[in-house]
């Protein structure tokens, strides 16, 4: 059987081909009665209006770019992609994922974007835009939504992010409530030419430590020395462990991500330290690996972050006002087996 055409649908519905096109594209200048009649005819013939034809008629590509930092198969990025797809696919939009791993790849992506203006909007996850990049997006009129972006700096039309400040306050209060008087924050390597959402956690921890400081409580900020090159998680954990053991007092530890936290726990145990009996370790993310490792952590929900970002994109594309353009997702403490109340022996060590 020959493939059905728009002319076949028009004939069956008793309307013009232009009316079929408008009805299937959701144009507003078609009555609801006509739209239903056209849709029934299209369903009867198994006819679908091609996206390319619809885009040509509407001036839209029906495509949204999702640009993430790191590989697409990483836990957070795949979750965001799932959430974005759940919202945009039913609305007829394709999601085109792309990723960058360093500043050179980011610069290359944006140098090519104006030439290949093949999307109606862009969602950017986990890193901050540079001013020149935001200018490019504004020049080509590309609505921009951030997911876990570092700040509401005016670089995004809308955003949804985990509340790092609230998360770090939770972390500090938890470890203090468990009796720890010395608390350290361990961060991953951050390139000097990139600003990531995770890098905000260091400052958020420092702010929470200052706000919750009392007599006898000490805080430390530790990071590895990468010499301008990313470290493997095991090398990073080795450096961080050496710095932890060099402190005057043994601290409880809050770690920037679950991946680094799990590597750190492994390295601490290699050094004959028991977790959590000798040292408490708290991660951040609650990725699947955290559950497998029985890691106490702070949970964020990347799928829900993606859903909210998708809904904001649709509102922007429909020119609908956003009641709350920039939102924060509440974190949740998840207690497992790497944090515990300090005992008298550990208190002496601290």
C-alpha positions as CSV (number, residue, x, y, z in Angstrom):
1,X,0.0,0.0,0.0
2,X,1.3,3.4,-0.9
3,X,2.3,5.7,1.9
4,X,-0.6,8.1,2.8
5,X,-0.1,11.7,1.9
6,X,-1.5,15.0,3.2
7,X,-3.8,15.1,0.1
8,X,-5.3,11.7,1.2
9,X,-6.0,13.1,4.6
10,X,-7.5,16.3,3.2
11,X,-9.8,14.3,0.9
12,X,-11.0,12.0,3.7
13,X,-11.6,14.9,6.1
14,X,-13.2,17.1,3.4
15,X,-10.9,20.0,4.0
16,X,-8.0,21.6,2.2
17,X,-4.4,20.4,2.5
18,X,-3.5,23.8,4.2
19,X,-6.2,23.1,6.8
20,X,-4.8,19.6,7.4
21,X,-1.3,21.1,7.9
22,X,-2.6,23.8,10.3
23,X,-4.7,21.3,12.3
24,X,-1.9,18.8,12.8
25,X,0.6,21.5,13.7
26,X,-1.7,22.7,16.4
27,X,-2.3,26.1,14.9
28,X,-4.8,28.3,16.6
29,X,-6.8,29.4,13.5
30,X,-8.5,26.0,13.2
31,X,-11.7,25.1,15.0
32,X,-11.7,22.3,17.5
33,X,-14.3,20.5,15.4
34,X,-12.2,20.6,12.3
35,X,-9.0,19.6,14.3
36,X,-10.8,16.5,15.6
37,X,-12.1,15.6,12.1
38,X,-8.6,16.0,10.6
39,X,-7.0,14.0,13.4
40,X,-9.4,11.2,12.9
41,X,-8.7,11.1,9.2
42,X,-5.0,11.1,9.9
43,X,-5.3,8.3,12.4
44,X,-7.4,6.2,10.0
45,X,-4.8,6.5,7.3
46,X,-1.8,6.2,9.7
47,X,-0.6,9.5,8.5
48,X,2.0,11.6,10.5
49,X,3.0,15.1,9.5
50,X,6.8,15.1,9.0
51,X,8.7,17.3,11.5
52,X,10.7,18.8,8.7
53,X,7.6,19.9,6.9
54,X,6.0,21.2,10.1
55,X,9.2,23.1,11.0
56,X,9.4,24.6,7.6
57,X,5.9,25.9,7.9
58,X,6.2,27.1,11.5
59,X,9.7,28.4,11.5
60,X,10.5,26.0,14.4
61,X,13.0,23.1,14.4
62,X,11.1,21.2,17.1
63,X,14.4,20.4,18.6
64,X,16.0,21.3,22.0
65,X,19.7,20.9,22.7
66,X,20.8,19.5,26.1
67,X,24.5,20.4,26.7
68,X,26.0,18.7,29.7
69,X,29.4,18.7,31.4
70,X,31.0,15.2,31.3
71,X,30.0,12.1,29.5
72,X,26.4,11.5,28.6
73,X,26.3,8.1,30.4
74,X,27.3,9.5,33.8
75,X,24.6,9.1,36.5
76,X,23.6,12.8,36.8
77,X,23.7,13.5,33.1
78,X,21.6,10.5,32.0
79,X,19.1,11.3,34.7
80,X,18.7,14.9,33.5
81,X,18.3,13.6,29.9
82,X,15.6,11.2,31.0
83,X,13.7,14.0,32.8
84,X,14.0,16.4,29.9
85,X,12.9,13.8,27.4
86,X,9.8,12.9,29.5
87,X,8.6,16.5,29.2
88,X,9.6,17.5,25.7
89,X,8.8,14.3,23.7
90,X,5.0,14.4,24.4
91,X,5.1,18.0,23.2
92,X,6.6,17.0,19.9
93,X,10.2,18.1,20.5
94,X,13.3,16.1,19.8
95,X,16.1,16.3,22.4
96,X,19.6,16.5,21.0
97,X,22.2,15.7,23.7
98,X,25.7,17.1,23.5
99,X,28.6,17.1,26.0
100,X,31.8,19.0,26.8
101,X,34.6,17.9,29.1
102,X,36.8,20.9,29.1
103,X,37.0,24.6,28.1
104,X,38.4,23.9,24.6
105,X,35.4,21.7,23.8
106,X,33.0,24.3,25.2
107,X,34.6,27.1,23.1
108,X,34.4,24.9,20.0
109,X,30.7,24.1,20.6
110,X,29.8,27.8,20.9
111,X,32.0,28.8,17.9
112,X,29.9,26.4,15.8
113,X,26.5,27.1,17.4
114,X,25.5,30.3,15.4
115,X,26.3,28.7,12.1
116,X,24.2,25.6,12.9
117,X,21.3,27.3,14.6
118,X,19.3,24.1,14.5
119,X,17.4,24.2,17.8
120,X,14.5,26.2,19.4
121,X,16.1,26.3,22.9
122,X,19.1,25.0,24.8
123,X,19.4,23.4,28.3
124,X,22.8,23.8,29.9
125,X,23.7,21.5,32.8
126,X,26.2,21.9,35.6
127,X,28.5,24.7,34.5
128,X,28.5,28.5,34.1
129,X,28.4,30.3,30.8
130,X,31.0,32.9,30.0
131,X,29.6,36.4,29.1
132,X,30.6,36.1,25.4
133,X,28.7,32.8,25.2
134,X,25.5,34.3,26.7
135,X,25.9,37.2,24.2
136,X,25.9,34.6,21.4
137,X,22.7,32.9,22.6
138,X,21.0,36.3,22.9
139,X,22.2,37.2,19.4
140,X,20.5,34.2,17.8
141,X,17.5,34.4,20.1
142,X,17.9,31.0,21.7
143,X,16.1,30.6,25.0
144,X,18.4,29.2,27.6
145,X,17.6,27.1,30.7
146,X,20.1,26.0,33.3
147,X,20.2,22.8,35.3
148,X,22.4,22.9,38.4
149,X,24.1,26.1,37.1
150,X,26.4,27.9,39.6
151,X,24.4,31.1,40.0
152,X,21.5,33.2,39.0
153,X,23.8,35.6,37.2
154,X,21.5,36.7,34.4
155,X,23.1,34.3,32.0
156,X,20.0,32.0,31.9
157,X,16.4,32.8,31.1
158,X,15.4,30.2,33.7
159,X,17.1,27.6,35.9
160,X,16.6,24.8,38.4
161,X,19.4,23.8,40.7
162,X,20.1,21.9,43.9
163,X,20.2,24.1,46.9
164,X,24.0,23.8,47.8
165,X,23.7,26.2,50.7
166,X,21.0,24.2,52.4
167,X,22.8,21.0,51.6
168,X,26.1,22.1,53.2
169,X,24.2,23.5,56.3
170,X,22.6,20.0,56.7
171,X,26.0,18.4,56.4
172,X,27.7,20.6,59.0
173,X,24.8,20.3,61.4
174,X,24.7,16.5,61.0
175,X,28.4,16.0,61.7
176,X,28.3,18.4,64.7
177,X,25.2,16.6,66.1
178,X,27.2,13.3,65.9
179,X,29.8,14.8,68.2
180,X,32.5,15.8,65.7
181,X,34.4,18.9,66.6
182,X,36.7,18.9,63.6
183,X,35.1,18.8,60.1
184,X,36.8,18.9,56.7
185,X,35.4,19.4,53.2
186,X,37.2,17.5,50.4
187,X,36.7,18.8,46.9
188,X,37.4,17.4,43.4
189,X,39.9,18.9,41.0
190,X,38.3,22.0,39.3
191,X,40.0,23.5,36.2
192,X,40.8,27.2,36.6
193,X,39.0,28.1,33.3
194,X,35.7,26.5,34.2
195,X,33.0,27.2,36.8
196,X,31.0,24.1,37.8
197,X,28.0,23.8,40.1
198,X,29.9,21.4,42.3
199,X,32.6,24.0,42.9
200,X,30.0,26.1,44.7
201,X,29.8,23.5,47.4
202,X,33.2,24.5,48.8
203,X,32.0,28.1,49.3
204,X,28.7,26.8,50.6
205,X,30.5,24.6,53.1
206,X,32.7,27.5,54.2
207,X,29.6,29.7,54.7
208,X,27.8,27.0,56.7
209,X,30.9,26.4,58.8
210,X,31.1,30.0,59.7
211,X,27.4,30.3,60.4
212,X,27.4,27.3,62.7
213,X,30.8,27.8,64.3
214,X,31.0,27.5,68.1
215,X,33.8,27.3,70.6
216,X,35.9,24.2,70.0
217,X,34.7,23.5,66.5
218,X,37.3,23.7,63.7
219,X,36.8,23.4,59.9
220,X,39.2,22.6,57.0
221,X,38.9,22.9,53.2
222,X,41.0,20.4,51.3
223,X,41.6,19.9,47.6
224,X,44.1,17.9,45.5
225,X,46.9,19.4,43.5
226,X,46.3,18.4,39.9
227,X,49.0,20.6,38.2
228,X,46.5,21.6,35.5
229,X,45.6,17.9,34.7
230,X,42.6,15.9,35.9
231,X,43.4,13.2,38.4
232,X,41.9,9.7,38.5
233,X,39.6,9.3,41.5
234,X,42.0,6.9,43.2
235,X,44.9,9.4,42.8
236,X,42.6,12.2,44.0
237,X,41.6,10.1,47.1
238,X,45.3,9.3,47.8
239,X,46.2,13.0,47.9
240,X,43.2,13.9,50.0
241,X,43.8,11.1,52.5
242,X,47.4,12.3,52.9
243,X,46.2,15.8,53.6
244,X,43.5,14.5,56.0
245,X,46.0,12.5,58.0
246,X,48.4,15.5,58.1
247,X,45.9,17.6,60.0
248,X,46.5,18.3,63.7
249,X,43.2,16.5,64.6
250,X,41.4,13.8,62.7
251,X,38.2,15.3,61.1
252,X,34.9,14.0,60.0
253,X,34.7,14.5,56.3
254,X,32.1,16.0,53.9
255,X,32.9,15.2,50.3
256,X,31.9,17.1,47.1
257,X,30.6,14.0,45.2
258,X,29.8,10.4,45.9
259,X,32.4,9.2,43.5
260,X,35.2,11.0,45.4
261,X,33.7,10.0,48.7
262,X,33.7,6.3,47.8
263,X,37.3,6.5,46.5
264,X,38.2,8.3,49.8
265,X,36.6,5.6,52.0
266,X,38.6,2.9,50.1
267,X,41.9,4.8,50.5
268,X,41.2,5.4,54.2
269,X,40.6,1.7,54.8
270,X,43.9,1.0,53.0
271,X,45.5,3.2,55.6
272,X,44.0,1.0,58.4
273,X,41.3,3.5,59.3
274,X,37.8,2.1,59.9
275,X,34.9,4.0,58.4
276,X,32.8,5.2,60.3
277,X,34.4,4.0,63.6
278,X,37.5,6.1,63.2
279,X,36.3,8.7,60.7
280,X,32.9,9.6,59.3
281,X,32.5,10.3,55.6
282,X,29.5,12.0,54.0
283,X,29.0,12.2,50.2
284,X,26.8,14.2,47.9
285,X,24.5,13.0,45.1
286,X,23.0,9.7,46.2
287,X,23.9,8.1,42.9
288,X,23.4,4.4,42.5
289,X,27.0,3.7,43.6
290,X,26.3,5.4,46.9
291,X,23.6,2.8,47.7
292,X,25.9,0.0,46.7
293,X,28.7,1.4,48.9
294,X,26.3,2.0,51.8
295,X,27.5,5.6,51.8
296,X,25.8,8.3,53.9
297,X,25.1,11.2,51.5
298,X,23.0,14.1,50.4
299,X,20.4,13.3,47.8
300,X,19.6,15.3,44.7
301,X,17.1,14.2,42.0
302,X,18.5,14.6,38.4
303,X,15.4,13.2,36.7
304,X,13.2,15.7,38.5
305,X,15.6,18.5,37.7
306,X,15.4,17.5,34.0
307,X,11.6,17.5,34.2
308,X,11.4,20.9,35.6
309,X,13.9,22.2,33.1
310,X,11.8,20.7,30.3
311,X,8.7,22.4,31.6
312,X,10.5,25.7,31.7
313,X,11.6,25.3,28.1
314,X,8.1,24.7,27.0
315,X,6.8,27.8,28.8
316,X,9.5,29.9,27.2
317,X,8.8,28.6,23.8
318,X,5.1,29.3,24.2
319,X,5.8,32.8,25.5
320,X,4.2,31.9,28.8
321,X,5.2,33.9,31.9
322,X,7.3,31.9,34.4
323,X,6.1,32.5,38.0
324,X,9.4,31.3,39.4
325,X,12.1,31.5,36.6
326,X,14.9,30.4,39.0
327,X,14.2,27.6,41.4
328,X,16.1,25.6,44.0
329,X,15.6,21.9,44.7
330,X,15.6,20.9,48.3
331,X,18.3,18.4,49.2
332,X,17.7,15.3,51.5
333,X,20.1,13.7,54.0
334,X,20.4,9.9,53.5
335,X,22.1,8.2,56.5
336,X,23.8,4.9,55.8
337,X,26.9,3.2,57.2
338,X,29.7,5.8,56.7
339,X,28.7,8.2,59.4
340,X,28.3,7.6,63.1
341,X,28.3,9.2,66.5
342,X,31.8,9.7,67.8
343,X,32.9,7.5,70.7
344,X,35.2,8.5,73.5
345,X,38.2,6.9,71.9
346,X,37.7,8.8,68.6
347,X,37.1,12.0,70.6
348,X,40.5,11.7,72.1
349,X,42.0,11.2,68.6
350,X,40.2,14.3,67.4
